[in-house]
């Protein structure tokens, strides 16, 4: 493999997930450097686009979590500037970033998704909070999950076991965005399946089973070492694991994602995998799931990250 001479890793940004992004970016940069790649780690600011247009790196790796890196805006600017970058194109990133849209596309691809409803803040107010919540309760019995329709790292997510908790859960979700997604909570084994594509098509990595000590995979459980136990591969029947992998690849493809993604799912007691969301930029920190899956599959992180950079360069030349 001819290594790109220079990769710019973008990390930080101004989203709620800035600290996580900085950790992911440093891990990516260290892995690439250890593979002999020239890497520059940069926090995006007003000088970024002029810098990239003038310096013309071989490829950009956006390790930006949250809206600044996953809603498609930055990716669209890179596309306009003709700069190769690792990860999904802007249009696909926008689809995945919007959880209700991602659910719809995954469902159309034959993947089960939890029953739910997306509710804009304006409708919640104009139609009357009490009557809206009463209507939801009639159709979606507890337990429920309430989350922002856009966002990541479990920020603004609430498990609702009693309908009396629902109003507060809605307020918490609206703190992070203008649309809240209310879903029936699927009980079962929580898994995450990483997808990589270095040019030969999307391949599912071993599923990572997630067992948080608190019972809820919260922000703290995700990024504080020791708060969660992980099993790679997940403790699933072989046929169930294979079905989950098929569903993850189907969701990845339905959303038009490329290079790298992670699909989060719950496998219920009957062995049915339920799609929760797709991440166009999975966490790549020391406690993140996709690096665990890569290592469990016997991959060297630096080699894979460099291979993804080469895939981005090839795609940009087509």
Backbone torsions as a table, in degrees:
resi	resn	phi	psi	omega
1	UNK	NA	124.1	174.9
2	UNK	-80.3	115.4	-173.7
3	UNK	-75.0	135.0	173.8
4	UNK	-57.3	143.5	-176.5
5	UNK	-73.4	-25.9	-175.6
6	UNK	-154.7	127.4	176.8
7	UNK	-122.7	131.6	174.1
8	UNK	-101.8	118.8	177.4
9	UNK	-97.6	124.7	179.3
10	UNK	-98.6	126.6	-178.7
11	UNK	-147.8	149.1	179.3
12	UNK	112.4	-106.1	-179.0
13	UNK	78.0	-168.4	-174.4
14	UNK	-120.9	14.1	-179.0
15	UNK	-79.7	174.6	176.6
16	UNK	-62.7	-16.7	-176.1
17	UNK	-104.6	25.7	-177.2
18	UNK	-56.1	-48.5	-176.7
19	UNK	-62.5	-40.2	178.1
20	UNK	-64.4	-41.2	179.1
21	UNK	-61.4	-42.0	178.8
22	UNK	-61.1	-39.6	178.8
23	UNK	-67.8	-42.2	177.8
24	UNK	-62.3	-45.6	-177.5
25	UNK	-61.4	-41.6	179.1
26	UNK	-65.0	-38.9	179.7
27	UNK	-66.3	-42.0	178.2
28	UNK	-63.2	-46.8	-178.9
29	UNK	-61.1	-43.2	179.8
30	UNK	-64.4	-41.3	180.0
31	UNK	-64.1	-42.4	179.2
32	UNK	-67.8	-42.1	179.1
33	UNK	-61.0	-39.9	178.7
34	UNK	-66.1	-17.3	178.3
35	UNK	-95.9	7.1	177.1
36	UNK	88.6	15.0	-178.4
37	UNK	-93.2	141.6	172.7
38	UNK	-78.7	119.7	-173.4
39	UNK	-126.2	138.7	171.1
40	UNK	-121.8	124.4	179.5
41	UNK	-95.8	127.2	-173.7
42	UNK	-137.8	136.3	174.5
43	UNK	-90.4	121.3	-174.8
44	UNK	-65.0	138.6	176.0
45	UNK	-152.4	-165.6	-175.0
46	UNK	-66.3	-16.5	-179.7
47	UNK	-91.9	-3.3	-171.0
48	UNK	-62.8	-54.8	-174.7
49	UNK	-62.5	-46.5	175.5
50	UNK	-58.7	-39.2	178.5
51	UNK	-60.7	-46.8	-178.2
52	UNK	-67.3	-39.4	-179.7
53	UNK	-65.7	-34.1	-178.6
54	UNK	-82.3	-42.2	-173.8
55	UNK	-85.3	-23.2	177.1
56	UNK	47.2	67.9	175.9
57	UNK	-64.1	159.7	178.4
58	UNK	-62.7	-36.8	-179.5
59	UNK	-162.1	150.4	176.0
60	UNK	-109.1	137.0	174.0
61	UNK	-112.6	103.9	178.6
62	UNK	-79.6	106.2	175.1
63	UNK	-102.4	42.9	-176.6
64	UNK	-100.9	113.8	177.2
65	UNK	-87.3	163.0	-179.6
66	UNK	78.9	-170.6	-173.3
67	UNK	-58.0	-37.3	-174.6
68	UNK	-62.6	-24.8	-178.6
69	UNK	-117.9	-14.9	-171.0
70	UNK	-117.9	-7.2	-177.4
71	UNK	-88.3	-0.9	175.5
72	UNK	98.1	-13.5	-174.5
73	UNK	-65.1	-53.8	-179.9
74	UNK	-62.1	-40.8	-179.4
75	UNK	-62.0	-37.8	177.1
76	UNK	-63.5	-39.3	178.0
77	UNK	-65.6	-40.1	177.7
78	UNK	-64.4	-38.2	177.1
79	UNK	-62.3	-45.7	179.4
80	UNK	-61.3	-36.6	-178.5
81	UNK	-79.8	-7.9	179.8
82	UNK	70.6	31.6	-178.5
83	UNK	-103.9	120.7	179.1
84	UNK	-61.3	143.9	177.9
85	UNK	-146.8	150.9	178.7
86	UNK	-79.7	135.6	174.3
87	UNK	113.0	-178.6	-173.8
88	UNK	-69.3	150.6	176.2
89	UNK	-68.4	167.0	-172.6
90	UNK	-60.3	-42.8	-177.4
91	UNK	-62.7	-45.7	179.9
92	UNK	-67.9	-36.1	178.0
93	UNK	-62.0	-40.9	178.5
94	UNK	-62.8	-39.6	180.0
95	UNK	-64.8	-45.0	-178.2
96	UNK	-70.9	-34.3	-178.0
97	UNK	-63.5	-31.5	179.3
98	UNK	-90.7	102.9	-172.3
99	UNK	-59.2	-43.3	177.9
100	UNK	-60.7	-38.9	177.5
101	UNK	-66.0	-43.6	178.7
102	UNK	-61.0	-41.1	177.9
103	UNK	-59.6	-44.8	-178.6
104	UNK	-61.2	-45.9	-178.7
105	UNK	-67.7	-38.5	177.3
106	UNK	-65.2	-41.0	179.0
107	UNK	-62.0	-42.3	178.8
108	UNK	-63.8	-25.9	178.9
109	UNK	-85.1	4.9	176.5
110	UNK	91.5	13.9	-179.8
111	UNK	-100.0	133.3	-179.6
112	UNK	-67.6	139.2	175.4
113	UNK	-132.7	146.9	-178.2
114	UNK	-64.2	141.4	173.3
115	UNK	-58.5	141.4	-179.2
116	UNK	-173.1	-178.2	179.9
117	UNK	-146.9	140.1	174.6
118	UNK	-97.6	129.7	-173.2
119	UNK	-128.6	110.2	175.9
120	UNK	-65.5	150.0	179.8
121	UNK	-57.7	-39.7	-177.9
122	UNK	-62.1	-43.0	179.2
123	UNK	-66.2	-38.4	178.6
124	UNK	-58.9	-40.1	-180.0
125	UNK	-78.0	-48.8	-173.2
126	UNK	-66.5	-35.9	-177.9
127	UNK	-88.5	-4.0	178.2
128	UNK	91.4	114.5	-175.5
129	UNK	-56.2	-43.9	-175.6
130	UNK	-63.0	-46.6	-177.3
131	UNK	-70.1	-36.5	178.3
132	UNK	-63.3	-47.0	-179.2
133	UNK	-66.3	-34.4	177.4
134	UNK	-65.1	-40.9	178.6
135	UNK	-64.9	-41.3	178.8
136	UNK	-63.5	-43.2	-178.6
137	UNK	-61.4	-31.7	179.9
138	UNK	-68.3	-30.0	-175.6
139	UNK	-101.6	-26.5	-176.8
140	UNK	-125.1	91.4	178.7
141	UNK	-68.4	152.4	175.9
142	UNK	-66.0	154.8	3.8
143	UNK	-78.4	149.0	179.3
144	UNK	-124.0	163.4	170.0
145	UNK	-123.3	128.2	177.3
146	UNK	-115.5	130.7	-176.2
147	UNK	-148.8	158.2	170.9
148	UNK	-63.4	143.0	179.5
149	UNK	-67.8	-21.0	177.2
150	UNK	-132.1	136.3	179.9
151	UNK	140.3	176.5	-177.6
152	UNK	-150.9	-175.4	178.4
153	UNK	59.4	25.3	175.7
154	UNK	63.6	18.0	178.7
155	UNK	-75.4	130.7	-178.6
156	UNK	79.3	11.0	-178.3
157	UNK	-94.9	134.9	179.8
158	UNK	-133.3	134.5	170.7
159	UNK	-88.7	125.3	-177.3
160	UNK	-109.9	109.8	178.1
161	UNK	-99.9	-13.3	-179.8
162	UNK	-137.2	133.5	-176.8
163	UNK	-58.7	-23.7	177.7
164	UNK	-64.5	-19.9	-179.6
165	UNK	-86.4	-10.6	-172.5
166	UNK	-65.1	-44.2	179.8
167	UNK	-57.3	-44.1	-179.9
168	UNK	-66.0	-36.2	178.4
169	UNK	-63.1	-38.0	178.2
170	UNK	-64.7	-43.1	178.6
171	UNK	-60.1	-43.6	-179.7
172	UNK	-63.1	-41.1	179.7
173	UNK	-66.1	-40.6	-179.4
174	UNK	-69.4	-15.9	174.7
175	UNK	-63.4	-27.4	-175.7
176	UNK	-106.0	0.4	179.8
177	UNK	175.6	171.7	-175.3
178	UNK	-89.7	-5.7	179.5
179	UNK	-129.7	132.1	176.2
180	UNK	-108.3	142.1	176.9
181	UNK	-110.1	122.0	178.1
182	UNK	-109.7	123.5	-177.2
183	UNK	-130.0	151.3	169.1
184	UNK	-65.9	133.3	-179.9
185	UNK	-78.5	123.7	177.1
186	UNK	-90.9	124.1	179.7
187	UNK	-93.2	139.1	-179.7
188	UNK	159.0	-150.3	-177.9
189	UNK	-93.9	120.6	-180.0
190	UNK	-84.8	128.0	-179.1
191	UNK	-135.5	159.2	172.6
192	UNK	-131.4	132.9	-179.0
193	UNK	-119.3	114.7	176.5
194	UNK	-79.3	145.7	178.0
195	UNK	-123.8	130.8	173.2
196	UNK	-127.2	148.7	178.5
197	UNK	-143.9	104.2	-179.9
198	UNK	-96.7	11.3	175.9
199	UNK	132.8	-13.3	-178.2
200	UNK	-107.7	14.8	-179.0
201	UNK	104.7	158.3	-177.1
202	UNK	-68.7	135.3	-179.5
203	UNK	-125.6	130.5	178.3
204	UNK	-81.2	132.6	174.1
205	UNK	-83.8	168.0	177.1
206	UNK	-56.3	137.5	179.1
207	UNK	-65.8	139.3	175.7
208	UNK	-101.6	122.2	176.7
209	UNK	-87.8	134.7	-173.0
210	UNK	-113.8	121.1	-179.5
211	UNK	-129.2	86.5	-179.7
212	UNK	-70.8	142.7	-179.5
213	UNK	-59.3	-35.4	-177.2
214	UNK	-81.8	-10.2	-175.9
215	UNK	91.0	-9.6	-179.5
216	UNK	-129.7	129.2	-178.7
217	UNK	-82.5	73.5	-176.2
218	UNK	-80.4	179.5	177.0
219	UNK	-58.3	-44.9	-179.4
220	UNK	-64.4	-40.7	-179.6
221	UNK	-66.7	-25.3	-178.4
222	UNK	-77.8	-36.6	-167.0
223	UNK	-120.3	1.4	174.4
224	UNK	-106.0	117.8	-178.2
225	UNK	-57.8	136.5	178.1
226	UNK	92.3	-8.6	-178.1
227	UNK	-83.7	-16.1	-175.4
228	UNK	-141.9	142.0	173.3
229	UNK	-99.8	141.1	-179.6
230	UNK	-123.9	143.1	176.9
231	UNK	-125.8	118.8	-179.0
232	UNK	-129.8	116.4	-0.2
233	UNK	-74.0	161.8	179.7
234	UNK	-59.8	150.7	-177.8
235	UNK	-82.0	70.7	-178.4
236	UNK	-120.7	152.2	170.5
237	UNK	-56.9	144.9	-175.3
238	UNK	-55.2	-43.7	-178.2
239	UNK	-68.5	-35.0	178.2
240	UNK	-68.4	-42.6	178.4
241	UNK	-61.6	-39.3	179.3
242	UNK	-65.8	-40.8	178.5
243	UNK	-65.1	-41.1	178.6
244	UNK	-62.2	-41.4	178.8
245	UNK	-63.1	-41.7	178.2
246	UNK	-61.5	-42.5	-179.9
247	UNK	-65.4	-39.3	179.8
248	UNK	-63.7	-45.1	178.5
249	UNK	-65.5	-38.0	178.6
250	UNK	-62.6	-42.9	178.6
251	UNK	-65.7	-45.5	177.2
252	UNK	-54.2	-46.7	-177.7
253	UNK	-71.2	-39.1	-179.3
254	UNK	-63.1	-32.1	179.1
255	UNK	-85.6	-6.5	179.8
256	UNK	73.5	27.2	-177.5
257	UNK	-75.8	162.0	179.9
258	UNK	-145.8	159.0	174.4
259	UNK	69.1	-63.7	-172.3
260	UNK	-152.5	137.1	175.3
261	UNK	-160.0	172.9	173.0
262	UNK	-141.0	131.2	179.6
263	UNK	-109.4	123.8	-179.6
264	UNK	-97.4	134.2	-174.0
265	UNK	-143.5	162.1	168.5
266	UNK	-120.0	131.3	174.9
267	UNK	-102.9	117.7	-175.8
268	UNK	-80.5	-178.5	-175.0
269	UNK	-64.5	-22.4	178.9
270	UNK	-87.5	-1.4	180.0
271	UNK	86.9	12.7	178.7
272	UNK	-86.6	124.3	175.4
273	UNK	-82.1	129.4	179.8
274	UNK	-110.7	124.3	179.2
275	UNK	-72.2	130.7	175.4
276	UNK	-105.9	-52.7	178.7
277	UNK	-166.6	165.8	175.6
278	UNK	-121.7	139.3	-178.1
279	UNK	-112.6	119.9	179.9
280	UNK	-76.9	-20.4	174.4
281	UNK	-133.1	87.7	179.2
282	UNK	-62.2	151.6	174.0
283	UNK	-58.9	141.2	-178.5
284	UNK	-128.2	29.3	179.2
285	UNK	-80.7	-177.9	-178.9
286	UNK	-68.7	-18.2	178.1
287	UNK	-109.3	5.8	-174.5
288	UNK	-76.3	162.4	-169.9
289	UNK	-81.9	-43.1	-175.6
290	UNK	-63.7	-43.0	175.3
291	UNK	-59.7	-35.7	176.9
292	UNK	-62.2	-42.2	-179.4
293	UNK	-66.9	-40.0	178.0
294	UNK	-60.8	-45.2	-179.3
295	UNK	-66.7	-37.8	178.6
296	UNK	-64.8	-29.7	179.2
297	UNK	-83.3	-0.1	177.3
298	UNK	86.3	14.9	-178.6
299	UNK	-89.4	144.3	170.3
300	UNK	-84.2	127.1	-175.1
301	UNK	-59.0	-46.3	-178.5
302	UNK	-60.8	-40.9	179.2
303	UNK	-63.2	-45.6	-178.8
304	UNK	-64.6	-44.7	-178.4
305	UNK	-63.5	-38.7	176.9
306	UNK	-67.3	-38.6	178.0
307	UNK	-63.9	-38.0	177.2
308	UNK	-66.1	-37.1	176.7
309	UNK	-62.7	-41.1	176.9
310	UNK	-64.6	-38.4	177.7
311	UNK	-62.2	-39.0	178.6
312	UNK	-63.9	-39.8	179.0
313	UNK	-65.9	-43.6	178.6
314	UNK	-62.3	-43.1	-179.2
315	UNK	-63.8	-35.7	-178.3
316	UNK	-69.6	-23.7	-177.7
317	UNK	-86.7	-6.5	-177.1
318	UNK	-85.4	NA	NA
